[in-house]
Amino acid sequence: MTDVLVERNGVSRAEAVARINAMYGTRESAAWGVELMGHELPEYWAYGTYYIPDHRKRLPVGDPYADADIDFSTHPVRPAPPRDSPFWTLDE
């Protein structure tokens, strides 16, 4: 997931890790079955930390056919976690 965010979305490795920590590194995420992450492409999980659902309530999923009509340059982006939050575990 980190590589997807760095290579495809152009964020730093530190920001990628912070986004993943914020979305999936909490007790709440463990309660809804993060252990199932192996059943989807890394893009599916990474894009969920970066993008907000669009006006059609869609997120990119990492499948070129399913994502073919998504304009990634205009898709809404989720703000990164605050820099003073505990999610930032790497230095920039």
PANULO-633306 format. One record per residue: residue in one letter; x, y, z of N, C-alpha, C in turn. Coordinates in pm, whole numbers, padded with zeros to 5 digits, always signed. Layout:
<recs>
AXYZXYZXYZ;...
</recs>
This chain:
<recs>
M+00083-00118+00000+00000+00000+00000+00088+00125+00000;T+00194+00122+00076+00283+00238+00081+00340+00268-00057;D+00387+00165-00126+00442+00184-00259+00339+00242-00356;V+00215+00198-00347+00109+00250-00433+00093+00400-00408;L+00085+00440-00283+00066+00581-00251+00184+00666-00295;V+00305+00615-00277+00425+00689-00315+00436+00698-00467;E+00424+00585-00534+00448+00579-00678+00332+00635-00761;R+00209+00611-00720+00096+00652-00803+00034+00785-00761;N+00049+00819-00633-00013+00942-00585+00090+01050-00551;G+00217+01015-00553+00322+01114-00534+00338+01168-00394;V+00290+01096-00294+00310+01141-00157+00442+01086-00105;S+00494+01145+00001+00617+01094+00061+00588+00962+00131;R+00692+00885+00156+00675+00758+00227+00620+00786+00367;A+00666+00892+00432+00617+00925+00566+00466+00953+00565;E+00420+01028+00464+00277+01056+00455+00199+00930+00423;A+00252+00846+00336+00183+00721+00302+00163+00636+00427;V+00268+00622+00507+00259+00543+00629+00160+00607+00727;A+00162+00739+00737+00069+00809+00827-00076+00784+00783;R-00102+00790+00653-00238+00765+00603-00282+00622+00636;I-00194+00527+00615-00226+00387+00643-00248+00367+00792;N-00160+00425+00874-00177+00415+01019-00310+00473+01064;A-00346+00589+01009-00470+00656+01050-00592+00573+01011;M-00588+00511+00894-00705+00437+00845-00714+00296+00904;Y-00601+00229+00911-00604+00087+00944-00530+00050+01072;G-00467+00146+01137-00388+00115+01256-00458+00147+01386;T-00589+00134+01389-00666+00166+01509-00740+00042+01558;R-00785+00048+01680-00863-00064+01735-00992-00085+01656;E-01051+00025+01610-01176+00014+01534-01155-00067+01406;S-01039-00045+01339-01015-00119+01215-00998-00268+01243;A-00938-00301+01355-00923-00443+01390-01059-00508+01413;A-01153-00431+01465-01286-00484+01492-01362-00517+01364;W-01331-00447+01252-01405-00477+01130-01327-00562+01033;G-01225-00632+01080-01166-00738+01001-01055-00699+00905;V-00959-00621+00949-00847-00584+00863-00767-00707+00818;E-00780-00816+00890-00708-00937+00851-00750-00987+00714;L-00858-00935+00660-00904-00974+00527-00836-00897+00416;M-00739-00813+00449-00676-00728+00350-00612-00805+00236;G-00577-00928+00254-00516-01006+00149-00610-01041+00035;H-00738-01011+00050-00836-01050-00051-00861-00945-00158;E-00795-00832-00148-00810-00725-00247-00671-00680-00290;L-00665-00611-00402-00539-00555-00450-00489-00448-00353;P-00357-00428-00342-00306-00321-00256-00363-00184-00294;E-00389-00162-00422-00447-00036-00467-00583-00010-00402;Y-00661-00114-00388-00794-00102-00328-00784-00040-00190;W-00694-00092-00108-00678-00044+00029-00606+00091+00032;A-00505+00110-00053-00430+00235-00055-00518+00351-00101;Y-00595+00331-00207-00679+00438-00258-00783+00481-00154;G-00827+00389-00071-00921+00425+00036-00862+00518+00140;T-00730+00518+00153-00665+00610+00246-00637+00745+00183;Y-00641+00752+00051-00604+00874-00019-00725+00950-00076;Y-00817+00877-00135-00930+00942-00201-01055+00940-00113;I-01142+01038-00139-01276+01045-00081-01371+00996-00190;P-01480+00931-00156-01575+00893-00261-01619+01015-00342;D-01636+00993-00471-01675+01103-00560-01826+01126-00554;H-01877+01210-00642-02019+01244-00642-02108+01122-00667;R-02050+01014-00722-02126+00890-00743-02104+00792-00626;K-02035+00840-00522-02003+00760-00403-01908+00644-00437;R-01819+00668-00534-01724+00566-00578-01583+00602-00536;L-01508+00499-00503-01365+00508-00482-01296+00425-00589;P-01178+00465-00633-01101+00377-00721-01069+00246-00647;V-01061+00138-00722-01035+00008-00660-00907-00059-00708;G-00841+00001-00808-00716-00057-00858-00733-00149-00976;D-00854-00167-01022-00880-00250-01139-00893-00157-01260;P-00809-00176-01363-00812-00084-01476-00948-00075-01545;Y-01022-00183-01547-01154-00180-01611-01256-00108-01524;A-01257-00138-01395-01353-00075-01304-01323+00074-01287;D-01195+00111-01296-01155+00250-01276-01142+00329-01407;A-01176+00269-01518-01152+00331-01650-01217+00468-01666;D-01332+00489-01606-01400+00617-01625-01374+00716-01511;I-01278+00686-01426-01244+00776-01315-01132+00870-01361;D-01153+00998-01341-01049+01097-01368-00974+01120-01238;F-00861+01053-01224-00784+01059-01100-00736+01201-01070;S-00719+01283-01173-00669+01419-01149-00772+01509-01084;T-00899+01472-01091-01004+01554-01030-01078+01481-00918;H-01041+01357-00891-01109+01281-00785-01077+01346-00650;P-01175+01363-00562-01150+01428-00433-01048+01351-00349;V-00960+01427-00285-00852+01369-00204-00880+01393-00056;R-00861+01288+00022-00877+01294+00167-00758+01371+00225;P-00779+01459+00323-00663+01526+00383-00574+01427+00458;A-00446+01456+00458-00353+01373+00534-00379+01393+00683;P-00342+01296+00765-00358+01314+00910-00279+01436+00958;P-00323+01500+01064-00248+01614+01117-00104+01574+01150;R-00010+01663+01121+00134+01633+01140+00168+01605+01285;D+00091+01657+01378+00121+01634+01520+00049+01512+01576;S-00014+01433+01489-00084+01313+01535+00015+01197+01550;P-00022+01096+01626+00066+00980+01645+00077+00891+01521;F+00001+00922+01417+00006+00840+01295+00133+00861+01215;W+00197+00974+01235+00323+01003+01164+00436+00936+01240;T+00480+00823+01191+00584+00746+01260+00718+00750+01190;L+00723+00810+01070+00848+00825+00996+00877+00972+00978;D+01006+01006+00974+01046+01143+00942+01039+01161+00792;E+01009+01283+00749+01006+01315+00605+01146+01312+00550;
</recs>
